[in-house]
Amino acid sequence: MKNLIIFLFLVGLLGASEEFESIKKNYFISYDYEQMGKYSQAIKVLSSLYLKYPKGYTLNLRFGWLFFLDKKYKNAQKHYNIAILSNPYALDPRLGLTRVYLASASYAEAEHVAHELLKIDYYNYYANIYIVQALMGQKKFNIAQKVVSKMLGIYPTDINFLELLSVIYKETKSPYLKKVYEDILILNPHNTLLEKVKFI
């Protein structure tokens, strides 16, 4: 009886090891396809895993990302939402979902998800960037400027937030646009975004 138990235990370990190797292989192939820009292939190679683990957090997070890259935004939303249900405290799927809403110009939805993120992590770097972009997409420039000012209070030389501020100043015809423009050039002389944000 003891030998039988040991045998079954070893078989279980072997099966788990083989399953791990299979999962790892599929993920690695998927990463290779992603690097080549073959997003549909990167998704396809993981399909067999999805049949086994339809509610798996990591797998749905991966699908959300790949469908986002493939510009299949409805599918991306579906998988990010499954990932959120699988791990309600995780920030990554909510950040991913916000990116999807921004890419599909669903700015009100993006603002809502980013706002929920900021309830959890008030100074989350990307959540603040995304909520500013969502607010700007709705032409809520005054609120967007307050968020940018908050973040520049702790990241005063951050190029991303300075660039967002320059766009807000341009849209609102602020007299401070030239000053922000010059600050960005000092910090980043080869900045390309500024070609689109001339103050003259």
Contacts in CASP RR format, 6 or more apart in sequence:
PFRMAT RR
TARGET T0000
AUTHOR 0000-0000-0000
METHOD contacts of the structure
MODEL  1
MKNLIIFLFLVGLLGASEEFESIKKNYFISYDYEQMGKYSQAIKVLSSLY
LKYPKGYTLNLRFGWLFFLDKKYKNAQKHYNIAILSNPYALDPRLGLTRV
YLASASYAEAEHVAHELLKIDYYNYYANIYIVQALMGQKKFNIAQKVVSK
MLGIYPTDINFLELLSVIYKETKSPYLKKVYEDILILNPHNTLLEKVKFI
23 49 0 8 1.000
26 45 0 8 1.000
26 46 0 8 1.000
26 48 0 8 1.000
26 49 0 8 1.000
27 46 0 8 1.000
27 62 0 8 1.000
29 45 0 8 1.000
30 42 0 8 1.000
30 43 0 8 1.000
30 45 0 8 1.000
30 46 0 8 1.000
30 62 0 8 1.000
30 66 0 8 1.000
31 42 0 8 1.000
33 39 0 8 1.000
33 41 0 8 1.000
33 42 0 8 1.000
33 45 0 8 1.000
34 42 0 8 1.000
34 66 0 8 1.000
34 69 0 8 1.000
37 69 0 8 1.000
39 66 0 8 1.000
39 67 0 8 1.000
39 69 0 8 1.000
39 70 0 8 1.000
40 70 0 8 1.000
42 66 0 8 1.000
43 63 0 8 1.000
43 66 0 8 1.000
43 67 0 8 1.000
43 70 0 8 1.000
46 59 0 8 1.000
46 62 0 8 1.000
46 63 0 8 1.000
49 59 0 8 1.000
50 59 0 8 1.000
50 63 0 8 1.000
53 59 0 8 1.000
54 82 0 8 1.000
55 82 0 8 1.000
55 85 0 8 1.000
55 86 0 8 1.000
56 82 0 8 1.000
56 83 0 8 1.000
56 86 0 8 1.000
57 83 0 8 1.000
57 86 0 8 1.000
57 87 0 8 1.000
57 90 0 8 1.000
60 79 0 8 1.000
60 80 0 8 1.000
60 82 0 8 1.000
60 83 0 8 1.000
60 86 0 8 1.000
60 93 0 8 1.000
61 79 0 8 1.000
61 80 0 8 1.000
61 83 0 8 1.000
61 92 0 8 1.000
61 93 0 8 1.000
63 75 0 8 1.000
63 76 0 8 1.000
63 79 0 8 1.000
64 75 0 8 1.000
64 76 0 8 1.000
64 78 0 8 1.000
64 79 0 8 1.000
64 80 0 8 1.000
64 83 0 8 1.000
64 96 0 8 1.000
64 100 0 8 1.000
65 76 0 8 1.000
65 96 0 8 1.000
67 73 0 8 1.000
67 75 0 8 1.000
67 76 0 8 1.000
67 79 0 8 1.000
68 76 0 8 1.000
68 96 0 8 1.000
68 99 0 8 1.000
68 100 0 8 1.000
68 103 0 8 1.000
71 103 0 8 1.000
73 100 0 8 1.000
73 103 0 8 1.000
73 104 0 8 1.000
76 96 0 8 1.000
76 97 0 8 1.000
76 100 0 8 1.000
77 97 0 8 1.000
77 100 0 8 1.000
77 101 0 8 1.000
80 93 0 8 1.000
80 94 0 8 1.000
80 96 0 8 1.000
80 97 0 8 1.000
80 100 0 8 1.000
81 93 0 8 1.000
81 97 0 8 1.000
83 90 0 8 1.000
83 92 0 8 1.000
83 93 0 8 1.000
84 90 0 8 1.000
84 93 0 8 1.000
84 94 0 8 1.000
84 97 0 8 1.000
87 93 0 8 1.000
89 120 0 8 1.000
91 117 0 8 1.000
91 120 0 8 1.000
91 121 0 8 1.000
91 124 0 8 1.000
91 127 0 8 1.000
94 113 0 8 1.000
94 116 0 8 1.000
94 117 0 8 1.000
94 127 0 8 1.000
95 117 0 8 1.000
95 126 0 8 1.000
95 127 0 8 1.000
95 130 0 8 1.000
97 113 0 8 1.000
98 110 0 8 1.000
98 113 0 8 1.000
98 114 0 8 1.000
98 117 0 8 1.000
98 127 0 8 1.000
98 130 0 8 1.000
98 134 0 8 1.000
99 130 0 8 1.000
101 107 0 8 1.000
101 109 0 8 1.000
101 110 0 8 1.000
101 113 0 8 1.000
101 134 0 8 1.000
102 110 0 8 1.000
102 130 0 8 1.000
102 133 0 8 1.000
102 134 0 8 1.000
105 137 0 8 1.000
107 134 0 8 1.000
107 135 0 8 1.000
107 137 0 8 1.000
107 138 0 8 1.000
108 134 0 8 1.000
108 138 0 8 1.000
110 130 0 8 1.000
110 131 0 8 1.000
110 133 0 8 1.000
110 134 0 8 1.000
111 131 0 8 1.000
111 134 0 8 1.000
111 135 0 8 1.000
111 138 0 8 1.000
114 127 0 8 1.000
114 128 0 8 1.000
114 130 0 8 1.000
114 131 0 8 1.000
114 134 0 8 1.000
115 131 0 8 1.000
117 124 0 8 1.000
117 127 0 8 1.000
118 124 0 8 1.000
118 127 0 8 1.000
118 128 0 8 1.000
118 131 0 8 1.000
121 127 0 8 1.000
123 151 0 8 1.000
123 154 0 8 1.000
125 151 0 8 1.000
125 155 0 8 1.000
128 147 0 8 1.000
128 150 0 8 1.000
128 151 0 8 1.000
128 161 0 8 1.000
129 160 0 8 1.000
129 161 0 8 1.000
129 164 0 8 1.000
131 147 0 8 1.000
132 144 0 8 1.000
132 147 0 8 1.000
132 148 0 8 1.000
132 161 0 8 1.000
132 164 0 8 1.000
133 164 0 8 1.000
135 141 0 8 1.000
135 143 0 8 1.000
135 144 0 8 1.000
135 147 0 8 1.000
136 144 0 8 1.000
136 164 0 8 1.000
136 167 0 8 1.000
136 168 0 8 1.000
136 171 0 8 1.000
139 171 0 8 1.000
141 168 0 8 1.000
141 171 0 8 1.000
141 172 0 8 1.000
142 172 0 8 1.000
144 164 0 8 1.000
144 168 0 8 1.000
145 165 0 8 1.000
145 168 0 8 1.000
145 172 0 8 1.000
148 161 0 8 1.000
148 164 0 8 1.000
148 165 0 8 1.000
148 168 0 8 1.000
149 165 0 8 1.000
151 158 0 8 1.000
151 161 0 8 1.000
152 158 0 8 1.000
152 161 0 8 1.000
152 162 0 8 1.000
152 165 0 8 1.000
155 161 0 8 1.000
157 187 0 8 1.000
159 184 0 8 1.000
159 187 0 8 1.000
159 188 0 8 1.000
159 191 0 8 1.000
162 180 0 8 1.000
162 183 0 8 1.000
162 184 0 8 1.000
162 187 0 8 1.000
163 184 0 8 1.000
163 191 0 8 1.000
163 193 0 8 1.000
163 194 0 8 1.000
163 197 0 8 1.000
165 180 0 8 1.000
166 177 0 8 1.000
166 180 0 8 1.000
166 181 0 8 1.000
166 184 0 8 1.000
166 193 0 8 1.000
166 194 0 8 1.000
166 197 0 8 1.000
167 197 0 8 1.000
168 174 0 8 1.000
169 176 0 8 1.000
169 177 0 8 1.000
169 180 0 8 1.000
170 177 0 8 1.000
170 197 0 8 1.000
170 199 0 8 1.000
177 197 0 8 1.000
177 199 0 8 1.000
178 199 0 8 1.000
181 194 0 8 1.000
181 197 0 8 1.000
181 199 0 8 1.000
184 191 0 8 1.000
184 194 0 8 1.000
185 191 0 8 1.000
185 194 0 8 1.000
END
